[in-house]
Structure formats: structure tokens, C-alpha cells
Amino acid sequence: MIEVDGLTVRYGGVTSLDAMSLTFEQGTCGLIGPNGAGKTTFFNVLSGFVRPAAGTVRAFGADLLSMAHYRRARWGVRRTFQTEQAIEELSVFDNVAMVHEHSRLGGASRRGDVLDAITFTGLDAAPETPVRTLGAGQRRLVEVARAVVGRPRLVLLDEPAAGLPDEETSHLAEVIRRIPEHTGALAILVDHDMSLVSACCATTAVLDFGKLIASGPTAAVLRDEAVIRAYLGVA
């Protein structure tokens, strides 16, 4: 469980997160909103890249904001980015193994853990395959494998399906939906594809100009008039 209370981030005169208070329960949760709503800023706070002006974040009972950013990875924060982070010249295995080195698991289980993460994603490429030879959908699965290796506690997925065709998005949705069951982690999904969010997330929260405007069961949230006005648009 992630408990967010009064989280505020300011960049000069711009308030990117405005007293955000929300609880993310176990499972895969959605976080949506228009561009500039504060979604990536929220992920940056959880990752340790941005220091908030006010507020607290408690993750499974731990004070997440008091941890140095490099300690959060070992504690169990994992993340995908809108820009791929895998190193093209390295193999799939080596890219995933790099993240495992920063996990709380020992080296004795390294090979098995890495192969398990790759297998979990359903990637149809051998572990020794260089990432530069993979297609876009396969590379996204490498990013997910990097996010789930080493028993994470919190997996943050920032637009993992952007630009993918429907078939690859459907496969990715199934993988994302199974992350909590496979790893025990809480997963938070940010994406503009409402079909993906609906398929993966039992609950969803909505940000608009840094303010939380709705949260609850995904289907109900997507019918909320404030959400339709702010995000989906009205005729």
C-alpha cells in the first residue's frame, strides 16, 4: 500500500502537484490525466529525482521520501520511462542483470532471477540477443523485465505501450496485469490508452493541473463528468 498525503511539488511559480492525497492499494493501479497533469512528476518524486515542497509518502509502512534515491532501488522501487533505458549494444540478459545488481537479492540467484523476469514477459527472443536487434514491442518487454527483476515492491510504468500496435498492446496488458501476482509488488500504470488502463487496473486516479480530481474503480472514474471534461474531452 502506498499512502500519499499532501504531496506538493513546485517549479518556480508552477505547482505540478497540488496537495495530492491518495492511497494506492495492492494490485495494478492506474494514474491518468492530460499532458502536464503531474503524472511523471509524481513518478519522479517516488523515484527520488524530485524533492517535494511538502507532503509525505509511506510505502508499505516505510517513509519513502526519507530514503536517498539510490537506496530506493535496493528497497524495491522499479520504473520504466517514456524513453527506453536499455543499452542497445548489450544483450537482453545483461540489460536485465544490470538492474538485478541493485536489488536486495544476492548474486547467487542472479541468473535464475534474470531468466525468470525475461520469461515472465513472454519475450520471444533469446537472452543473449542484442537489444539493438529487437523490434519496438520486444524492447518494451525488455524494459518491463528490468522493472520486475529482483523482487520489487513498487513498479512504476510510464506509458509502456505508447506507439505499439493493438496486438502488442494486448500482450503487454496481460503482462502488466500479472505483475502483482508474479512479484508481490504494487504496480502503478500511467498511459493515455484507456483500453489498456481499463484492462489492467481495477482502480484508477486522475490528475488535472496537479490536482487529484477523481479516484476509485476504473469504470466509474472513466464515466466521471469531471474526468470527461478534463481528460477525455466533451462535444
KAMOZI-V383889 format. One record per residue. N is the residue number from 1. PSI is psi in radians with two decimals (NA if undefined). D_CENTER is the distance of its C-alpha to the mean C-alpha in whole Angstrom. Layout:
BEGIN
N_PSI_D_CENTER + N_PSI_D_CENTER
END
This chain:
BEGIN
1_2.36_15 + 2_2.13_13 + 3_2.00_16 + 4_2.26_16 + 5_1.99_20 + 6_0.51_21 + 7_2.15_18 + 8_2.27_20 + 9_2.27_19 + 10_2.42_22 + 11_1.69_23 + 12_-2.12_27 + 13_0.07_28 + 14_2.23_24 + 15_1.85_22 + 16_-0.59_19 + 17_2.22_18 + 18_1.59_21 + 19_0.85_21 + 20_2.16_18 + 21_2.18_18 + 22_2.61_16 + 23_2.21_16 + 24_2.05_13 + 25_3.08_14 + 26_2.67_14 + 27_-2.74_12 + 28_2.10_9 + 29_2.54_9 + 30_2.60_9 + 31_1.97_9 + 32_2.99_12 + 33_2.85_15 + 34_2.92_17 + 35_2.39_16 + 36_0.13_17 + 37_-0.38_16 + 38_0.12_14 + 39_-0.88_10 + 40_-0.59_10 + 41_-0.73_12 + 42_-0.79_11 + 43_-0.67_8 + 44_-0.60_11 + 45_-0.83_13 + 46_-0.58_10 + 47_-0.32_10 + 48_0.16_14 + 49_-0.37_15 + 50_2.33_16 + 51_2.14_19 + 52_2.75_19 + 53_-0.49_23 + 54_2.84_23 + 55_2.96_21 + 56_2.71_19 + 57_2.06_16 + 58_2.20_17 + 59_1.95_15 + 60_0.70_17 + 61_-0.19_20 + 62_2.53_19 + 63_1.69_19 + 64_-0.67_16 + 65_-0.34_17 + 66_-0.22_20 + 67_2.43_19 + 68_2.63_19 + 69_-0.64_16 + 70_-0.38_17 + 71_-0.40_18 + 72_-0.60_14 + 73_-0.77_13 + 74_-0.61_16 + 75_-0.64_16 + 76_0.28_12 + 77_2.20_9 + 78_2.71_7 + 79_2.49_5 + 80_2.73_6 + 81_2.84_8 + 82_-0.53_10 + 83_2.23_13 + 84_2.46_13 + 85_-0.22_14 + 86_2.52_16 + 87_2.08_19 + 88_-0.64_22 + 89_-0.23_25 + 90_2.81_23 + 91_2.91_23 + 92_-0.85_20 + 93_-0.85_21 + 94_-0.62_21 + 95_-0.75_18 + 96_-0.66_16 + 97_-0.55_19 + 98_-0.68_18 + 99_-0.67_15 + 100_-0.58_17 + 101_-0.41_20 + 102_0.17_18 + 103_3.08_17 + 104_0.11_19 + 105_2.68_21 + 106_2.94_24 + 107_-0.33_25 + 108_-0.55_27 + 109_0.11_25 + 110_-0.96_23 + 111_-0.79_24 + 112_-0.71_24 + 113_-0.74_20 + 114_-0.81_19 + 115_-0.63_21 + 116_-0.73_19 + 117_-0.71_16 + 118_-0.78_17 + 119_-0.69_19 + 120_-0.65_17 + 121_-0.26_15 + 122_0.37_19 + 123_2.17_19 + 124_0.92_23 + 125_2.56_23 + 126_2.58_25 + 127_-0.52_23 + 128_0.02_26 + 129_2.27_25 + 130_2.40_24 + 131_-0.56_21 + 132_-0.32_23 + 133_-0.05_25 + 134_2.68_22 + 135_3.01_21 + 136_-0.80_18 + 137_-0.68_17 + 138_-0.68_18 + 139_-0.62_16 + 140_-0.64_13 + 141_-0.58_13 + 142_-0.73_14 + 143_-0.71_11 + 144_-0.72_9 + 145_-0.70_12 + 146_-0.54_12 + 147_-0.41_8 + 148_-0.12_10 + 149_2.54_14 + 150_0.54_16 + 151_1.11_15 + 152_2.77_12 + 153_-0.53_11 + 154_2.12_8 + 155_2.08_5 + 156_2.13_2 + 157_1.90_2 + 158_1.71_5 + 159_1.00_8 + 160_-0.34_8 + 161_0.13_12 + 162_2.17_13 + 163_-0.02_17 + 164_2.59_17 + 165_2.90_20 + 166_-0.75_20 + 167_-0.76_21 + 168_-0.60_18 + 169_-0.69_15 + 170_-0.73_17 + 171_-0.77_17 + 172_-0.67_13 + 173_-0.74_13 + 174_-0.69_15 + 175_-0.85_13 + 176_-0.72_10 + 177_-0.53_12 + 178_-0.03_13 + 179_-0.85_11 + 180_-0.73_12 + 181_-0.68_15 + 182_-0.66_15 + 183_-0.35_14 + 184_0.04_14 + 185_2.79_11 + 186_2.30_9 + 187_2.41_6 + 188_2.16_5 + 189_2.16_5 + 190_2.18_7 + 191_2.70_10 + 192_-0.12_13 + 193_1.79_14 + 194_-0.49_16 + 195_-0.70_17 + 196_-0.81_13 + 197_-0.77_12 + 198_-0.65_15 + 199_-0.51_15 + 200_-0.53_12 + 201_2.13_12 + 202_-0.59_15 + 203_2.66_14 + 204_2.50_13 + 205_2.66_14 + 206_2.24_15 + 207_2.53_16 + 208_2.06_19 + 209_0.73_20 + 210_-0.11_18 + 211_2.45_20 + 212_2.09_18 + 213_-0.23_20 + 214_2.65_19 + 215_2.63_17 + 216_-2.81_18 + 217_2.37_19 + 218_-0.83_17 + 219_-0.72_20 + 220_-0.69_22 + 221_-0.75_20 + 222_-0.25_20 + 223_-0.14_24 + 224_2.30_24 + 225_-0.65_26 + 226_-0.64_24 + 227_-0.76_21 + 228_-0.75_23 + 229_-0.77_25 + 230_-0.58_22 + 231_-0.87_20 + 232_-0.38_22 + 233_2.68_25 + 234_2.69_28 + 235_NA_32
END
